[in-house]
């Protein structure tokens, strides 16, 4: 007899009516490479010969301890076995399962009983009743809090794949005997929260025999017990203070975990008698499944493969009649509690996975019809009654040449199939060429229509072979279409009828408003000299907005630097005399000069009442300056010198014009090019105030006496002579500022200039940022959709500082269609819903940062309120048509957000086509130009939607899928990065792929 005095591991084996499988189970232990084990086998009141079989085996192997008890259930039997176990490590094995011979050898070195218990687990395989091995099932990694998270949602470990310390089992109080299913799940959950560490052994060492009639086969018991375990998990999470906020944590709500078990139970335990509505009623609060569609499809597919004992997707297609009805009933239950269109999305994903497994198979599931067509043997394909979405795979010579997904309107006649293959799949070259007289005539007709194209290609010869091939393919395809009959029930005819009816409902487009943009053909004359350049600048009065608060404050600060008792003063670059008039009141005699005759003429008129002022044209770069001046003033012009050599020459002239003891005053802006680590202007001049100060300070005899420094400019007073102390005064600049000035300001530390990025960087991706409201106040429940204006300002300043430039829809369409890398750092700013605060809060901030945006309008709600938000509090005001028109005139691009704000995925084909078309038409008729873009409310899209949007006249569409858009994305399903208002400011650089970059 084989015996083990002190076993290393004890196996807890409940056996109920297991006479047919118990011997094989115990034999798998007897084959172990390590023999120091114990098996405590509890006959749980069997009514067959289980006890006899057990006693017979135990009689020859002392390692097997037979125990008998009245029927109390598997959990009670395992607890009983654990009390009799002699080893420090335990493992649970059902009487109909078995283990690989290396199980103990592989698992024992990992499991450990210590201050922090270590639990080992491995992979396993299900075994069908006919002996077929199902695919290996591997548990997730369960390190750290992952174990608590995973067990809070589902039973991540099969019962017979785990080795754990006996002391931990006893500390947990053993298994919960009130549970009929999921008792091991409950145990793993409690062990995880008790601090046990789970370590995975990457081997398949256990085998699970699938059989009918087990407790786990009752879906009502599965769901009922799952509710109990997940409720306990939530209590443990709260007790331990674990934070589960945000999808990135990976935690599921108890409701979603319970829905997971419901979906698996329905899929794995298919039974026509199962009342799915009654099963769903066991879930206390059915969750909204929106956003979890892919996850639920994975659960359902796993359940179907488990229940139907299949390995491949096409085997599920063969069994469609067995599972379609309960599957659709389950989807109906999910949809009743979820965002509109969620059920359709689940069916869509399931269809795509089934079809991808074998594209040659045709089938229908719910609203989706999947067809496979052989281009060499096309035949009519009737549309099933419920189908409104089509997945079409085309094959030629056994090879797949294209796939189409889109809306489905009517039967697929041969003609309709050919059109889809030609126009949607771009697979014309794979269509067969019929040898008929009618086809030959049609081909000739099409060729004659394209004779000009032939001529151009012949002239260019071989360099255009690709284009010639495409032209020939198009001619052949059109000829084939012309000779293939359609009918009134086919896809094309039904769609044509819908479009024809819709055409009569469209409003005429208004003429393009006057002033909407520069006239084509308008030309500006390139100046031939510096003087001509400045004459062009002064073609219109006040080119610099001298009367702005910003300029007036600067003038006052300059005047405050004037010393007393100035008799003779010279002002260089006096422009139209605004400052000249102020300066004349402070000095005895003033000579004011400018290179532009137009400027001098206006200055003369302005200073007509000041007899002490002489105004004249003077190019101070090329001409001598009047000498012996008590004061020379030269502001906002020296950075027009082409280089520092020219600047130094001019500075020498100015210094020479100042008599000993006299002063030179200059005011110039801080430029980022000159001082990259501080706030300044991005003007393209070669230098700014800091270089000008240094060059002037280097002039013999000049000394810096006093400085007024502001965030944006500095004013310096130099003295020709000795200076005892240099005075620095920091003062504010004037506000508010004109947009034309503000948009050139780059704030904060060093970044990247737009020009530098444009010249040195290319990209194939564009971050498209999604905003909603720019406001401080609103319902608390909508906090994520509301960005405070000051936070938004800092975000836009960040983009400006980092060299981003904004693209709008027309530019983006061209960029994506070109397929070429994009220069510089593009970004697209989008705003959904057209809230009024876009005009009042967002637009001024965009303008001051030289950025534009796209706004998506709910056309039936313009001028009203966002009633889709009303469930959360007071609905916010939306822009009116005059608001939209005015912003359009100022460069803001507008697109559709549909007419009703309804989710597109919940609408029928024709309803969506009509609403999308009328919404676009409403915008075009108001704005007088083409509207090309649409952002789908809630990002709700599906296979049909892109095709319907194209039919509705759009060129580009946006979703809420969180990713950076690339030139390879479907142009009707472009992703966007949501800028959440409930995230800290520091999250913005991270969203832009620049974590840790300065913002503030």
LOVO-300322 format. One record per residue (C-alpha): y, z negated, x. Coordinates in steps of 0.2 Angstrom, whole numbers. Layout:
BEGIN
north|up|east
Y|Z|X .
...
//
This chain:
BEGIN
north|up|east
0|0|0 .
17|4|6 .
29|-10|7 .
47|-15|12 .
51|-33|17 .
70|-32|17 .
76|-15|10 .
92|-7|15 .
95|0|-2 .
89|-3|-20 .
88|10|-33 .
91|5|-51 .
81|16|-63 .
81|14|-82 .
66|23|-90 .
65|27|-108 .
51|38|-114 .
51|46|-97 .
32|48|-94 .
34|67|-90 .
48|65|-77 .
46|47|-69 .
33|52|-56 .
44|66|-49 .
59|55|-49 .
49|41|-39 .
41|55|-28 .
58|60|-22 .
61|42|-16 .
44|42|-7 .
49|58|2 .
64|50|10 .
66|52|28 .
70|33|29 .
58|22|20 .
66|5|20 .
71|6|1 .
67|-3|-15 .
66|5|-33 .
68|-7|-47 .
62|3|-63 .
66|-5|-80 .
55|2|-94 .
68|1|-108 .
56|-2|-123 .
48|15|-121 .
36|21|-135 .
27|33|-124 .
16|30|-109 .
31|27|-97 .
25|9|-93 .
7|15|-89 .
14|28|-77 .
26|16|-69 .
12|3|-66 .
1|16|-59 .
13|21|-46 .
19|4|-42 .
1|-2|-39 .
1|9|-23 .
19|7|-17 .
25|-11|-16 .
43|-4|-14 .
43|0|-33 .
46|-15|-44 .
41|-12|-62 .
51|-22|-75 .
49|-21|-94 .
62|-26|-107 .
65|-23|-126 .
75|-7|-129 .
93|-12|-125 .
101|4|-118 .
103|11|-101 .
118|0|-96 .
108|-16|-100 .
93|-9|-90 .
103|-6|-75 .
111|-23|-75 .
94|-31|-77 .
88|-20|-62 .
103|-25|-52 .
99|-44|-54 .
82|-41|-46 .
88|-29|-32 .
84|-36|-15 .
95|-24|-4 .
114|-26|0 .
117|-8|-6 .
113|0|-23 .
111|17|-31 .
108|22|-49 .
95|35|-53 .
89|41|-70 .
71|43|-73 .
72|62|-75 .
83|65|-60 .
78|66|-41 .
86|65|-24 .
85|76|-8 .
74|69|5 .
89|65|16 .
99|56|3 .
96|38|11 .
98|45|29 .
115|53|24 .
122|40|13 .
118|24|21 .
129|26|37 .
144|29|26 .
143|15|12 .
147|-3|18 .
149|-20|11 .
164|-28|19 .
181|-35|14 .
186|-18|8 .
170|-11|0 .
166|7|5 .
157|18|-8 .
148|34|-3 .
146|49|-14 .
139|66|-13 .
138|83|-22 .
124|87|-35 .
117|101|-44 .
112|102|-63 .
94|109|-66 .
90|119|-82 .
75|115|-92 .
67|131|-85 .
70|125|-67 .
85|136|-63 .
97|128|-51 .
115|128|-57 .
130|129|-45 .
134|114|-33 .
146|102|-41 .
157|94|-28 .
168|79|-33 .
186|78|-27 .
192|68|-12 .
195|50|-18 .
205|43|-4 .
218|30|-7 .
226|30|-25 .
217|46|-29 .
202|36|-34 .
212|26|-47 .
221|42|-53 .
205|53|-55 .
194|39|-63 .
209|36|-75 .
206|53|-82 .
188|57|-81 .
171|53|-73 .
173|61|-56 .
156|55|-50 .
139|59|-57 .
129|42|-58 .
115|47|-46 .
127|53|-32 .
134|36|-27 .
129|22|-15 .
139|5|-17 .
138|-13|-12 .
128|-25|-23 .
141|-38|-21 .
155|-27|-28 .
144|-23|-43 .
141|-41|-46 .
160|-45|-44 .
163|-32|-57 .
151|-40|-69 .
140|-25|-69 .
140|-11|-82 .
149|-13|-99 .
133|-13|-110 .
144|-10|-126 .
147|8|-120 .
133|21|-124 .
141|34|-113 .
152|34|-99 .
147|17|-93 .
146|23|-75 .
164|30|-77 .
170|13|-82 .
161|5|-67 .
169|17|-55 .
186|15|-63 .
185|-4|-61 .
179|-3|-43 .
193|9|-39 .
206|-4|-45 .
197|-18|-37 .
201|-10|-20 .
185|-1|-15 .
186|14|-4 .
177|30|-9 .
171|42|5 .
164|59|2 .
148|65|10 .
149|84|10 .
131|87|6 .
122|91|-10 .
109|77|-11 .
106|74|-30 .
98|84|-44 .
102|81|-63 .
89|87|-75 .
97|94|-91 .
88|90|-107 .
91|90|-126 .
93|74|-135 .
101|63|-122 .
115|51|-128 .
128|61|-118 .
123|75|-129 .
132|67|-144 .
150|73|-143 .
156|60|-155 .
150|46|-143 .
157|55|-128 .
174|56|-136 .
174|39|-143 .
169|31|-126 .
181|41|-117 .
195|34|-127 .
189|17|-123 .
188|20|-104 .
205|29|-103 .
213|15|-113 .
207|3|-101 .
213|14|-87 .
230|14|-93 .
230|-5|-95 .
224|-7|-77 .
238|6|-71 .
251|-5|-79 .
244|-21|-72 .
245|-14|-55 .
262|-7|-57 .
257|11|-52 .
271|24|-55 .
265|40|-63 .
282|48|-67 .
283|67|-63 .
269|80|-63 .
269|80|-44 .
260|63|-45 .
244|71|-53 .
242|57|-65 .
237|62|-83 .
242|53|-99 .
228|44|-108 .
230|57|-122 .
228|72|-110 .
213|63|-102 .
205|61|-120 .
209|79|-124 .
200|84|-108 .
184|75|-114 .
186|82|-132 .
187|100|-124 .
172|97|-113 .
162|89|-127 .
165|103|-139 .
161|117|-126 .
146|108|-118 .
138|102|-134 .
139|117|-145 .
133|114|-162 .
137|123|-178 .
136|106|-187 .
150|98|-176 .
165|94|-186 .
179|98|-173 .
193|91|-184 .
183|75|-186 .
180|74|-168 .
198|77|-164 .
203|63|-175 .
195|51|-163 .
209|54|-151 .
222|41|-156 .
237|53|-151 .
233|71|-148 .
245|77|-134 .
255|92|-132 .
244|104|-121 .
259|115|-116 .
259|117|-97 .
241|112|-96 .
233|128|-102 .
225|133|-85 .
218|116|-83 .
210|116|-101 .
203|133|-98 .
194|126|-82 .
187|111|-92 .
181|123|-107 .
173|135|-95 .
164|122|-86 .
158|115|-102 .
152|131|-108 .
143|135|-92 .
135|118|-93 .
130|119|-112 .
124|137|-111 .
116|135|-94 .
125|150|-87 .
131|154|-70 .
142|170|-72 .
156|175|-84 .
147|190|-91 .
133|178|-97 .
146|169|-107 .
151|186|-114 .
133|189|-119 .
133|172|-128 .
150|174|-137 .
143|173|-154 .
137|156|-150 .
153|148|-144 .
168|159|-151 .
169|149|-168 .
169|132|-161 .
180|137|-147 .
193|145|-159 .
192|129|-170 .
196|118|-154 .
211|129|-150 .
217|127|-168 .
216|108|-166 .
225|109|-149 .
239|121|-156 .
242|109|-171 .
249|96|-159 .
256|107|-146 .
271|118|-142 .
270|135|-151 .
260|148|-142 .
250|136|-132 .
234|140|-141 .
237|159|-138 .
240|155|-119 .
223|146|-118 .
214|161|-126 .
223|173|-115 .
218|164|-99 .
200|162|-105 .
199|181|-109 .
206|186|-92 .
194|175|-83 .
179|182|-93 .
185|200|-90 .
188|197|-72 .
170|192|-70 .
164|209|-76 .
178|222|-80 .
164|234|-87 .
162|223|-102 .
171|225|-118 .
173|211|-131 .
186|202|-143 .
191|184|-142 .
203|179|-155 .
219|189|-154 .
213|198|-138 .
203|213|-136 .
196|218|-120 .
190|236|-117 .
182|246|-103 .
185|265|-103 .
176|278|-93 .
189|292|-89 .
175|305|-89 .
169|300|-107 .
184|294|-117 .
181|290|-135 .
191|282|-149 .
191|263|-149 .
195|255|-165 .
207|240|-165 .
199|224|-172 .
208|216|-186 .
215|201|-177 .
219|209|-160 .
237|210|-155 .
234|209|-136 .
225|222|-126 .
216|221|-109 .
211|238|-104 .
201|242|-88 .
199|261|-83 .
185|267|-72 .
182|284|-64 .
166|289|-55 .
161|270|-56 .
177|264|-48 .
190|254|-56 .
206|264|-56 .
218|253|-66 .
220|238|-78 .
233|237|-92 .
238|221|-101 .
250|222|-115 .
253|222|-134 .
241|231|-146 .
248|241|-161 .
234|252|-167 .
218|261|-163 .
215|268|-146 .
213|287|-149 .
209|297|-135 .
227|303|-134 .
233|285|-134 .
222|281|-120 .
227|295|-110 .
246|290|-112 .
242|273|-107 .
232|279|-91 .
246|290|-87 .
262|280|-90 .
256|262|-89 .
242|263|-76 .
250|277|-66 .
232|284|-64 .
235|302|-69 .
226|309|-55 .
210|302|-61 .
210|310|-78 .
198|325|-80 .
205|343|-81 .
198|352|-97 .
194|370|-95 .
201|377|-111 .
213|390|-115 .
224|378|-125 .
225|367|-109 .
230|382|-98 .
244|387|-110 .
251|370|-110 .
250|368|-91 .
259|385|-89 .
273|378|-101 .
275|362|-92 .
275|371|-75 .
289|382|-81 .
299|367|-87 .
298|360|-70 .
301|376|-60 .
317|369|-52 .
307|354|-45 .
295|367|-38 .
309|376|-30 .
316|361|-21 .
299|356|-15 .
295|373|-8 .
311|374|1 .
307|357|10 .
289|362|13 .
276|350|20 .
289|336|21 .
287|334|2 .
268|335|-1 .
268|318|-9 .
281|323|-21 .
272|339|-25 .
256|330|-29 .
265|319|-41 .
274|334|-49 .
257|343|-51 .
249|327|-58 .
263|325|-71 .
262|343|-76 .
243|341|-78 .
245|325|-88 .
258|332|-100 .
247|347|-103 .
233|336|-107 .
243|325|-119 .
249|341|-127 .
231|347|-131 .
224|330|-136 .
227|326|-154 .
232|309|-160 .
233|302|-178 .
243|291|-189 .
232|275|-186 .
233|276|-167 .
242|264|-155 .
256|277|-152 .
259|282|-170 .
261|264|-176 .
272|259|-162 .
283|275|-165 .
285|270|-184 .
291|253|-179 .
303|259|-167 .
310|272|-179 .
313|259|-192 .
321|248|-180 .
333|261|-174 .
342|261|-191 .
346|243|-189 .
355|244|-173 .
374|242|-172 .
385|255|-163 .
390|250|-145 .
409|247|-143 .
418|256|-131 .
420|248|-114 .
435|236|-115 .
451|241|-105 .
452|232|-89 .
434|229|-88 .
433|234|-70 .
441|246|-58 .
442|264|-62 .
430|276|-53 .
439|287|-41 .
453|275|-38 .
457|276|-20 .
467|266|-7 .
476|274|7 .
470|267|24 .
486|261|34 .
489|270|50 .
499|256|58 .
503|238|58 .
519|241|49 .
510|252|35 .
497|238|33 .
510|225|29 .
520|237|18 .
504|239|8 .
502|220|7 .
520|219|0 .
518|234|-12 .
517|221|-26 .
528|205|-26 .
522|188|-21 .
505|193|-13 .
501|176|-7 .
507|166|-23 .
521|157|-13 .
526|147|-29 .
508|138|-30 .
507|119|-28 .
497|122|-12 .
511|132|-4 .
525|122|-10 .
518|106|-3 .
515|115|13 .
533|120|13 .
539|102|10 .
528|95|24 .
535|109|36 .
553|104|31 .
550|86|35 .
546|90|53 .
563|98|56 .
574|88|68 .
592|84|63 .
607|94|69 .
599|112|71 .
612|125|73 .
603|141|77 .
586|145|69 .
574|159|69 .
560|162|56 .
547|174|61 .
536|183|47 .
548|176|33 .
539|187|20 .
549|187|4 .
560|173|8 .
553|158|-2 .
553|147|13 .
569|155|20 .
579|149|6 .
573|131|8 .
576|132|27 .
593|139|26 .
599|123|18 .
593|113|33 .
601|123|48 .
618|130|53 .
613|149|55 .
596|157|52 .
589|173|57 .
574|178|46 .
563|192|51 .
548|202|45 .
538|218|49 .
539|224|31 .
555|232|24 .
549|228|7 .
547|210|11 .
565|210|19 .
572|218|4 .
565|205|-8 .
570|191|4 .
588|198|5 .
589|198|-14 .
583|180|-15 .
595|173|-1 .
610|182|-8 .
620|166|-10 .
616|159|7 .
630|166|19 .
621|158|34 .
606|169|33 .
603|185|42 .
588|195|37 .
581|210|47 .
565|220|50 .
557|214|66 .
539|217|74 .
539|201|84 .
523|207|93 .
531|223|100 .
549|218|101 .
560|205|110 .
565|189|101 .
583|183|99 .
585|170|113 .
593|152|114 .
586|146|97 .
587|128|93 .
572|131|81 .
558|144|79 .
547|144|64 .
531|154|63 .
519|151|50 .
503|158|43 .
503|174|54 .
497|171|71 .
479|172|67 .
483|191|63 .
483|194|82 .
468|204|87 .
463|193|101 .
468|178|111 .
476|189|124 .
488|195|111 .
491|178|104 .
495|171|122 .
508|185|124 .
517|181|107 .
516|163|111 .
525|166|128 .
539|176|118 .
541|162|106 .
542|148|119 .
555|159|129 .
565|160|113 .
567|141|112 .
581|134|122 .
578|118|132 .
577|103|120 .
573|115|105 .
558|115|94 .
544|127|89 .
536|124|72 .
520|132|66 .
508|130|51 .
491|138|51 .
475|135|42 .
459|127|49 .
446|141|50 .
427|139|51 .
425|152|65 .
437|142|75 .
432|124|70 .
414|126|63 .
410|107|61 .
424|104|49 .
431|110|32 .
440|126|34 .
443|144|28 .
430|158|30 .
444|171|33 .
438|184|45 .
452|181|58 .
446|178|76 .
454|161|77 .
463|148|68 .
475|133|70 .
465|124|83 .
466|139|95 .
484|143|91 .
488|124|95 .
479|126|112 .
487|142|117 .
505|135|112 .
501|119|121 .
497|129|137 .
514|137|138 .
525|130|152 .
538|118|146 .
531|116|128 .
524|99|123 .
516|94|106 .
527|81|98 .
521|79|80 .
507|85|69 .
504|85|51 .
486|87|48 .
477|90|31 .
460|95|26 .
464|113|26 .
479|116|38 .
489|108|51 .
508|109|55 .
513|107|73 .
530|103|81 .
532|108|99 .
547|102|109 .
553|112|124 .
555|97|136 .
547|81|139 .
539|71|125 .
535|52|126 .
523|50|112 .
513|62|101 .
513|58|83 .
499|62|71 .
501|61|52 .
486|64|40 .
492|70|23 .
484|78|8 .
487|96|4 .
493|102|-13 .
482|103|-28 .
476|111|-39 .
473|127|-29 .
472|145|-34 .
454|152|-35 .
459|166|-23 .
462|152|-10 .
449|140|-15 .
435|153|-14 .
437|155|4 .
435|136|8 .
419|130|16 .
417|112|15 .
407|99|26 .
399|101|43 .
393|116|51 .
383|128|41 .
379|147|42 .
393|160|39 .
389|173|26 .
393|187|38 .
382|180|51 .
367|178|39 .
370|196|33 .
370|203|50 .
355|193|57 .
343|189|42 .
333|198|30 .
322|192|16 .
309|197|3 .
312|183|-9 .
327|177|-19 .
329|159|-26 .
334|160|-44 .
341|144|-50 .
340|138|-68 .
353|127|-76 .
357|123|-94 .
372|112|-96 .
385|106|-84 .
391|90|-92 .
392|72|-90 .
388|66|-107 .
374|70|-119 .
357|64|-127 .
347|53|-114 .
331|63|-119 .
339|79|-112 .
345|71|-96 .
335|83|-85 .
344|98|-93 .
362|91|-89 .
370|92|-72 .
386|82|-70 .
401|93|-64 .
404|84|-48 .
385|85|-43 .
386|104|-48 .
402|106|-37 .
393|98|-22 .
378|110|-25 .
389|125|-25 .
398|119|-10 .
381|118|-1 .
376|136|-6 .
393|142|1 .
392|132|17 .
374|138|20 .
379|157|19 .
372|161|1 .
380|174|-9 .
376|176|-28 .
368|191|-35 .
368|195|-54 .
356|206|-64 .
363|223|-60 .
361|220|-41 .
345|211|-43 .
337|225|-53 .
342|237|-39 .
335|226|-25 .
319|223|-33 .
316|242|-37 .
320|247|-19 .
306|236|-13 .
315|234|4 .
320|218|13 .
336|211|7 .
350|207|19 .
358|189|21 .
354|174|10 .
354|180|-8 .
354|167|-23 .
354|170|-42 .
362|157|-53 .
356|157|-71 .
362|147|-86 .
352|146|-102 .
359|145|-119 .
377|149|-116 .
384|131|-119 .
403|129|-120 .
403|118|-105 .
398|134|-95 .
416|140|-98 .
425|124|-96 .
415|116|-82 .
403|128|-73 .
414|143|-72 .
429|135|-63 .
417|128|-50 .
408|144|-47 .
424|153|-45 .
431|141|-32 .
415|144|-22 .
416|163|-24 .
399|163|-34 .
395|172|-50 .
381|169|-62 .
370|176|-76 .
371|167|-93 .
358|170|-107 .
364|170|-125 .
356|165|-141 .
364|178|-150 .
362|172|-168 .
369|155|-163 .
385|161|-154 .
400|150|-159 .
388|136|-166 .
378|122|-159 .
362|120|-150 .
352|115|-165 .
335|117|-155 .
341|101|-147 .
346|91|-163 .
330|81|-163 .
336|72|-147 .
354|68|-153 .
370|77|-156 .
368|96|-153 .
380|103|-140 .
393|117|-143 .
390|135|-138 .
402|148|-132 .
410|160|-145 .
411|179|-143 .
429|178|-136 .
423|166|-123 .
408|177|-118 .
419|193|-118 .
433|184|-107 .
420|178|-94 .
412|195|-94 .
429|202|-89 .
429|190|-75 .
412|195|-68 .
400|184|-77 .
384|194|-81 .
376|191|-98 .
358|193|-105 .
348|188|-120 .
340|172|-124 .
333|180|-140 .
342|178|-156 .
334|162|-163 .
329|153|-148 .
311|154|-154 .
297|154|-141 .
291|172|-138 .
273|167|-136 .
273|161|-154 .
279|177|-162 .
269|192|-168 .
272|208|-159 .
283|217|-171 .
294|201|-175 .
296|199|-156 .
301|217|-153 .
313|217|-167 .
322|201|-162 .
322|206|-144 .
330|223|-148 .
343|216|-160 .
348|202|-148 .
351|215|-134 .
360|226|-146 .
372|212|-152 .
377|209|-134 .
379|227|-130 .
390|230|-145 .
401|215|-141 .
403|218|-122 .
403|237|-123 .
390|240|-109 .
372|239|-105 .
363|223|-106 .
347|223|-95 .
341|205|-94 .
332|192|-104 .
327|174|-101 .
313|169|-113 .
317|152|-122 .
306|138|-114 .
299|151|-102 .
286|155|-116 .
277|171|-111 .
260|179|-112 .
251|196|-109 .
260|205|-123 .
278|200|-119 .
283|210|-104 .
277|226|-113 .
287|222|-128 .
303|217|-118 .
302|234|-110 .
300|243|-127 .
315|233|-132 .
326|241|-119 .
326|227|-105 .
324|230|-87 .
321|212|-81 .
315|196|-88 .
315|178|-82 .
303|164|-86 .
303|145|-81 .
288|146|-69 .
294|136|-54 .
293|147|-39 .
305|158|-28 .
305|176|-34 .
299|189|-23 .
300|208|-23 .
282|209|-27 .
284|199|-44 .
282|207|-61 .
300|211|-65 .
298|204|-83 .
290|188|-77 .
302|182|-63 .
300|164|-59 .
315|152|-58 .
318|135|-49 .
324|122|-61 .
339|112|-55 .
336|95|-64 .
350|84|-68 .
339|68|-67 .
335|71|-49 .
346|64|-34 .
358|76|-26 .
347|76|-10 .
334|85|-20 .
344|101|-20 .
343|106|-2 .
324|102|-3 .
323|114|-18 .
332|127|-8 .
319|125|6 .
331|115|17 .
325|97|16 .
337|85|25 .
352|97|26 .
369|89|23 .
375|89|5 .
389|78|-2 .
//
